Amino acid sequence: MTRLNLVLLLAVLFSALYLVSVQYESRRLFTDIDQAKVLARKLELESDRLQVEKRAQATPLRVERLARDQLQMRVATPAITHYVSLNAAAGVAP
């Protein structure tokens, strides 16, 4: 009888320790999930902010001003347009 009691006591102790470790792991995973959700929200907000900034940087007026000021580009007019003929482009003499 004492042998059975000892086996049952060990089984109860083992199951109690296992239950504690499973609960600890569950709580740890829950906090990891919570931290991942917070990080995902921060990344989503950062992505939205960058999208707004990207749209602001790509306005046609800003692109035209940068092309004119920094790249020294100008609007193409018929007076400065050079036409290339097919024969000259291919290197074939007329």
C-alpha positions as CSV (number, residue, x, y, z in Angstrom):
1,M,0.0,0.0,0.0
2,T,2.8,2.4,0.8
3,R,4.4,1.7,-2.6
4,L,1.1,2.7,-4.3
5,N,0.9,5.8,-2.2
6,L,4.5,6.7,-3.0
7,V,3.8,6.3,-6.8
8,L,0.7,8.4,-6.6
9,L,2.5,11.1,-4.6
10,L,5.3,11.2,-7.2
11,A,2.6,11.4,-10.0
12,V,0.9,14.3,-8.3
13,L,4.2,16.1,-7.7
14,F,5.2,15.6,-11.3
15,S,1.9,16.7,-12.7
16,A,2.0,19.8,-10.4
17,L,5.4,20.8,-11.5
18,Y,4.4,20.2,-15.1
19,L,1.3,22.4,-14.7
20,V,3.5,25.2,-13.2
21,S,5.9,25.0,-16.1
22,V,3.1,25.0,-18.7
23,Q,1.5,28.0,-17.0
24,Y,4.8,29.9,-17.0
25,E,5.4,29.1,-20.6
26,S,1.9,30.2,-21.5
27,R,2.3,33.6,-19.7
28,R,5.7,34.1,-21.4
29,L,4.2,33.4,-24.8
30,F,1.3,35.7,-24.1
31,T,3.7,38.6,-23.2
32,D,5.7,37.8,-26.4
33,I,2.5,38.1,-28.4
34,D,1.6,41.3,-26.7
35,Q,5.0,42.8,-27.4
36,A,4.8,41.7,-31.0
37,K,1.4,43.4,-31.4
38,V,2.8,46.6,-30.0
39,L,5.8,46.4,-32.3
40,A,3.4,45.7,-35.3
41,R,1.4,48.8,-34.4
42,K,4.5,50.9,-34.2
43,L,5.7,49.6,-37.6
44,E,2.3,50.2,-39.1
45,L,2.3,53.8,-37.9
46,E,5.8,54.3,-39.2
47,S,4.8,52.9,-42.6
48,D,1.8,55.3,-42.8
49,R,4.1,58.2,-41.9
50,L,6.6,57.2,-44.6
51,Q,3.8,56.8,-47.2
52,V,2.6,60.4,-46.4
53,E,6.2,61.7,-46.6
54,K,6.7,59.9,-49.9
55,R,3.6,61.4,-51.4
56,A,4.7,64.8,-50.2
57,Q,8.1,64.4,-51.7
58,A,6.8,63.3,-55.1
59,T,4.5,66.3,-55.9
60,P,4.9,67.4,-59.5
61,L,5.7,71.0,-58.4
62,R,8.6,69.8,-56.2
63,V,10.0,67.4,-58.8
64,E,9.9,70.2,-61.4
65,R,11.7,72.6,-59.0
66,L,14.4,70.1,-58.1
67,A,14.9,69.3,-61.8
68,R,15.3,73.0,-62.7
69,D,17.4,74.0,-59.7
70,Q,19.6,71.0,-58.9
71,L,19.9,69.2,-62.3
72,Q,19.8,72.4,-64.4
73,M,17.1,71.0,-66.6
74,R,14.7,73.1,-68.6
75,V,11.5,72.7,-70.5
76,A,11.9,71.3,-74.0
77,T,10.8,73.8,-76.7
78,P,10.9,73.4,-80.4
79,A,13.8,75.8,-80.6
80,I,16.1,73.5,-78.6
81,T,14.7,70.2,-79.9
82,H,17.1,68.0,-82.0
83,Y,15.5,65.4,-84.2
84,V,17.3,62.2,-85.1
85,S,16.7,60.5,-88.3
86,L,16.5,56.7,-88.6
87,N,19.4,56.5,-90.9
88,A,21.7,58.6,-88.7
89,A,20.7,56.7,-85.6
90,A,21.5,53.4,-87.2
91,G,24.9,54.6,-88.5
92,V,23.8,54.0,-92.1
93,A,24.9,56.6,-94.6
94,P,22.0,58.2,-96.6
